Amino acid sequence: MAKEQLNGSEIVLKALVDHDVTEIFGYPGGAVLPIYDALFKQNSLRHILVRQEGGAVHAAEGYARSTGKVGVVLVTSGPGATNAVTGLTDALMDSIPIICLTGQVPTHLIGNDAFQEADTTGITRPCTKHNYLVRDVEDLARVMHEAFLVATSGRPGPVVIDLPKDVLMAMGEYLPKDSVALKSYKPKLKAEAQNIEDAVAMIKAAKKPIIYAGGGVINSGPHASELLAQLVKVTGAPCTLTLMGLGAYPASDKQYIGMVGMHGTYESNMAMHDCDLMIAIGARFDDRITGRLDAFSPDSKKIHIDIDPSSINKNIAVDLGIVGDVGYVLEDLMMAWNASGAMIDAKSLKDWWQQIDLWRSKESLSFTQVGEVIKPQHALCRLQEMTDKLKQEVYITTEVGQHQMWAAQHLNFEKPNRWLTSGGLGTMGYGLPAAMGVQVAHPDAMVVGVSGEGSFMMNMQELATIVQYRLPVKVMILNNFSLGMVRQWQELMHGSRYSESYMES
């Protein structure tokens, strides 16, 4: 029986369909016109025409983070690919699975400074989990399937596939996705049994434990968040979340002590400092959490659970590093804990909570709304009150700056995947296109983008995309006529010399 022969563009689209892709965010150009021609002839994939390639990647991030699926981007060669770099870096730092298809000049022109040529694989090597330059159509199906495995396996991340125009037009064989396996890339999912036993013993011996969870819990899937809640309940320990972990544990629960870090609550930061056991789950001890490394929680033992082995002992030395998917690790940890009949010292735990409640009593996020000038905190509390009344699902995206931190502090998230923000890279311009991507994925949901006027203008061209596709995205702009976070740091660290931070209305 003859094997299926397709041109390169058809192979690309068939592979996307085989991986359950239904939407692509993109912008056409000469090098990818064969793919756009193939798109015109089919009805399985919906293409969302953005207004700038950077918006396409952020939209795909919002789509991916709100669904747990892979976000797909299609851009042309040269400036199309380079415009995508910021979004790819953002996705890498926040562990978001993205497939970015980039056009490239024909293979015989690569290296000749041809029109709209760029060294896409060289440029994107530092900002992707992996990238490919496909020089032969016979390799195309395998590369497409491999890319999905790489993007979603282990610690998720973006993958670039650079596609020369002649490869897209050549005829080749299509291989089904189950015929491709990664022989050299096998992320470790389950922890060593001894590590689980050691963790149970350390938790049992703790007098002042704290559970510090991050975006890795959300990336692992809804089951990981359910298991995190079980661990918090059976241990009685306080739980704090990172900026990227908001929603991994219900904000309304009494054992939740707020976000940790530079912009976190007083009680969470004090508890992190004074604990005797820190259980870090899918969090990476970044600098916004630790501050001075030599003064970070100096008297605690630390357990670190992470699927990325390079994260263990990278920033903070830990007493027990456990490599594995947090969902699998938490499942084994809960089974071992329940089987052992272990319990934390009740009296010590009661004393620990009394201390935490004393810190809580300071109400570090409190504010008073007086007069006609609306405080941003008040505006966000009103947003929370209004969305609480809705029967539909609510998703919040943010840009980057003061409004982002106020939103993290004053909005409450009960479920994972409902809070979408740029954490690691801190990308102004992320929020509006991300909201667009979320709305595409969840057409019946309420999607609200919280923004400052500075960030909003970074990618405001995507308003045209929102109008074209009739996406009911809502945007709340907290306009203080300045680059607020820049101004804040100038006030704190540079003698209130507000150099170029004022934005005239």
N, C-alpha and C positions, 0 to 999 in steps of 0.2 A: 504494500500500500504506500502510495506516494506521501511524503511528509508535506505539511502545510508550508507553502511559500508565500511570503508577504513582503511588501517593501518595508524599509526601515521605519517609516512613520507609522505604518499599520502595526508593526511589531510593538512599538512603544505604546500605542493606544490599547492594543489587546492585552499587554502585560498589566497596564493600569486597571483595566476592567477585571482581569483575573485576580487582582489584589483588592477587589471590592472598592475601588476608587469611584466616586460618583461626581466629584467636583474638582475643577482645576482653576487656579488663579493665575492669570497670565497677561502678557502683552506681546503682540506679534512683531515680527521684524524679518528681514530678508532671509536670515539663516534658518529660521524655523517655519517658513511658509509651507514646506511640505507637510509638517505636522498639522498646521492650521487647515490645510486643504483636506487632510484625512479627517480632521474633526468635523468639517462641514458635511462629510458623507456618512456620519453615524449619529446615533441618538442615545448612546449609553452614557456618555460623559457630558456634563454641563460645564461650559467654560464661563468664568466670571472675568470680564474685561476690566482690569484695574486701570488707574491713570498714571501709575509709575511703578516700576518693578519692585522698589522697596516696599510699597504698599502690598504687593502680591505676597511677599514672604511673610509680612506681619499678619495678613489676613489668613494665610495658611497656618500660621502659628495659633491664631485664635481658634480656627477650625479644629486643629489637632488637639489642643489642650481642652477644649470643651467636649470633644467626642471620644478621645482616646484613640482615634484613628490617625493615619498618616496624612499630613497636609501636603498637597502637590502644587508645585509652581512650574510655570513654563515661561521662559524668557529667551530673547534672542542673544546673539553673540556680542562681544565687545561691551559697549555701555549697558546693554541689557543685563549682562552677567555682573558687571561691576556694580550696578545699582542694587543688586541683590545681596551684596557682601555684608552690609550692616545687619540685615535680617538673618542671614545665615549665622553670623557671629552671635546674635541674640539667641537664636535657637540652640546653638552649641552650649552656651553658658547656662541656659535654663533647661537643657536636656529635653528638647522638643523634637519629635520625629518628623522630618521634612524630606521630601524628595524634590530636588530642584533640577529640572531639565533645562540645560542651556544650549543654545545653538552655537555652532562653531563654523568657521570657514571650511571649504572643502579640504580634505586631507593633504592634497598636493600643494596647497597654499599655506599650510601651517608653518609658521616661522618666517614667512616672507613679508610680514607687516602688511598683510592684505587689508582691504576695507573692512572695518568693524571686527578686526581680529584682536583678541586679548588672550594672554596665557591664563585661561580660566582655572585650570587645575593648579597651576602654580600660585595664583592669587588666592584661591580658596582652600589650599591645603591647611593653613593654620586655623581656619574658621569652620571646618567641617569635620565630622567624624570620619568620613572617607570620601574620596572622589574618584571618578573614572573619566578617561578620555577614550571613547569607543572609535577605533580605527577600522574595524571590520564588521560588516553587518552580521556576520555569523556569530559574533560575540554578543550581539545586542540583547537578545532575549535573556541570556544568562546574566548579563550585567544588570538588567532591569530587576530580575528576581533577587539577585544578590543584594542590590541596593535596599530593597524592602526589608530583607533579613537584617542587614547591618543597622538600618535606621531604627528598627524596633527591638532588636535584641540587646540584652545587657542594659547599659545606660543609654537611653535613646538619644538621638541626635540627627543633625542634617546630613544628607548625602547629595553630592552634585554629580550629575551625569552629563558630560560634555559631548555634544552630538554634531559632528561635522555634517554639512549639508549633503555631501555625496553619499554618506552612509545612510542618511534618511531616505534617499531616493533609490538605493540599491535593493535588489531582491535577495531575501535570505530565508532561512528556516526558523520557524517559531517553535520554541521548546516550552512545554507546560511548566508551571511553577514548581510542581512537586518533583521535577527532575533535577532541581538545583539544590545543592547543599553546601554549606560553608565548612570546609574541612579544617581550616586554620583558625576559625573564630568560634569559640565555644564558651560563652560567658557562663560563669558559675552561678547557678540559681539557688541551690540548697547549701546550707552551712554544714560544717563538720559537727558531728554529734557531740564531740567533746566541748566545742565552743558553746553549744546550747546548754550543756550541763554546767559549764563554768558561769554562764550568764545567770542561770537560775540561782546558783549559789551566791553570786555577788548581789543580786536583787534581794534575796532572802536576808542577807547580812546587813543591808542598808538601814540606816536610821533616818536619813534625810534624802530620799531619792527624788529625782526629777526626770521626766521624759521630755526630750527635746527632739521634735519631729519636723521634717522638712519636706520639700517638694518630691523627694523620692518616694514617699508614701503615696502621693497622688499619682505619680507616674506608674506605680506598680498596679494600679487599678482599684476599683471600689472595695474589693475584698480586703485589701491591705488596710484601708481606713476602718473597716469594721473590726479587724483584728487589733488595730491600735486601740480602739475604744475598749475592747475586751481587756487588753493588757492594763490600760489605765484603771479600769474598774477593779480588777482582781488584786492589783498592787496597792490601790488607794493613793497612788502618787500624783502630784500635780503634773499637768501637761502644758507645755508651752510650744508654740509653733513659730517657724520662720515666716518671712514675708511670702516665700513661695509655697509654704505649707498651709496657708490659711484655708480652712475648710476640711482639712484632713481629720480634724476632731471638732465636734460641735461647739461653736462659740458660746452657746447658752448653758453648757454644762458647768456645774459648780467646781469641777476639778480643772477646768481650763483657766489658766492665769494670764492669758493674753499673749500677744506677740512679743518675742524676745529681740534684743539687739538695740542698736543706737536709737531707734525710734519706737522701741517697745515699751511695755509697762514697767513701772518701778518694781512691782512684785515679781515679775518674771526674771528680771535681771538680777535682783537680789537673791532670788532662789537659785539661779544658775551659779552665782558666786559662792553661796554658802552651802550648797548641797554636799553630801558625802558620796553620792553616786549619780553620775549623769549617764543616761541612756540615750545616745544620739541615734536616731532612726531616719535614714534617708536625708540627712543633713550634712553639710560639708565644712562646718566651722569656718565660715568666711569672715573677712575682717570686720564686716558690719555687726557681726555677732560677738566676736572675741575681744575687739579692742586690742589693748596691749597683751601680747601673747604671754609674757612673763607674769602677768597678774590675772590671767583668766582662770577662774575657778580653781585656785591653787591647791585646795585640800581635798579635792574629790577624786575618786576613781572614775574611770570613764570606759564605757562600752560604746563602740561605734559599729553600726550595722549599715553597710553600703554595698551596692552591686559593683561599684567601681573600685577595684583594689588600689588604684593609685590615689584614691581619696583618703585611705586609711593612713594615719600618721603624717599626712601631707602638711597640715597646718598646726595641729595639736597632737602631741603624743598621747596615745590611749593605752589603757591597761589590757583591754580585750578588743581586738579587731575581728569583726565577723563579716566575711565577704559572701554576699548572696542577695538575691531579690528579697526586698523587705517583706513582701507577701508570704513567700515561702518560709523565711526565717521566723517571722512572727507566728506563723501557723505551728511550726515545730516548737517554738518557745512556749506558746500557750499549752500545747499538749504536754510538754515536759513539766511545766509549772503545775498544771492540774494533776498530773500523775504523781508528782512528788508531795502533794498536799502542803506545799510551802506557803508560809504567811510572813508578812513583814511585821516587825515588832509594833504592836498596836499602840503602846504608850508613846514610843518614840515618834510614831507617825502622827499621833494626836498633837504632840508638842510641836512638831514640824508645821502642821497646819495652823496652829495658833500663831506661830511666827509669821507665816505667809499672810494670814488674815490681818495681822497688825500692819504689814506692808501694804496690803490692799486698802486698808482704811485711809491711806493717804490720798486715794482717788486721783492718781497721777494724771489721768486724762480728763479730769473735770474742767469745765469752763462755765462762764456766765454770759448769757446773751442779753445785752442791754442796748438800748437805743435803736436807731434805725439802720445802722451799719450791720449787715448780716455777717456773723462770724462763719468761717468755712466749716468749722466743726458743727455748728448749728444747721447749716445747709445739708451736711451729710447725714446728720441725725434725722432730719426731716425726710431725706431720701429713704433712709431705712424704714421710717414709719410708713411711708407711702407704699414701698415695695412689699412690706409685711402684709398689707391688705390684699395683695394680688393673689389670684388663684393659679396664675401661670408661673412657670419656672423663671427665675431671675438670674441673669449673668451680668457681672460687673467687670468692665475693663478699665484700665487707667493709663494715662500717660506717665511721665516721670517728673518728680519734683515734690513740692510741699503737698499738693493736692493728693498725690499718691500715698504719702504717709498718713495724712488725715483720713483718707478712705480706709487704709489698713487698720487704723486705730478705732474708727467709729462705725464701720459697717461690720455686720456679723454674718458669718458664713457657717451654715449647718452641714453642708455637703461639700465633697470635693468637686473640682472642675468648674466651680461657679465664680471663681476669682481669677482674673487673668491680668498679669502685670509683667513688666520687664524688670527682672530682679538682678541678674548678674551683670548685664551690660548697661542697664539703666538707659534705655533708648527712648529719647523724646521722639514722638511721632509713632510710637507703637500702638497706642490705644484706639484711635479711630479705625484704622484698617483691621485691627484685631477684632473690634466689635462687629465690623462688617463680616468677617469670617465666621464669627459665632452666630450671627443672625442668619447667614446662609445655611449653616448646619442645623439651626433650631429656629425655623421660620415662625413658630407660634410662641416663642419665648419673649420675655421682656429683656432686652439687651441695652444696658446703660453704659456709656463711656464717660468716665469722670476725667476732667481735663483742666489744665491751666491754659491760659491764652497763648503762652509761648510754645508749649508742646503741640497744641492744637494746630498751629500754623505750619508745623513741620510736614504734615501729610494731609492737609485739608483738601487737596485735590481729590481725595477719595470720596468727598461728598457727591461728586458727579457720578461715581460708581453706585453709591447708595441710592441716589435718585433713579438712575437708569434701571436698577433691578428692584426698585420699590421696596427697599429694606427698611423696616420701621425702627431703625436704630435711634436711641435717644442719647443726647450729649448734654452733660452738665459741665459748663465752663466756670471755674472759679477764677474770675478775672481780678487780679490785684495790680495790673498795669506794670508788672515787673517780672523778671525771671526770679521767682520767689525764693527758690532754694539757693541760687547763686547769691542773691541779696542777703539771705540769712547768714551764709558763710562769710560774706564780706563784713557783715555786722559783727559777727563773733570773732573772726580771726584777722581782719584787715582794717581795724580801726574805723569801721563804718564808711569806708571809701567805696562808694557804690559805682564802680567802674563798669560802664556799659551794661548795667542790669536793669535799667529803667526802659520800659517799652511805652512810648507815647501813644495815647489813644487817638 
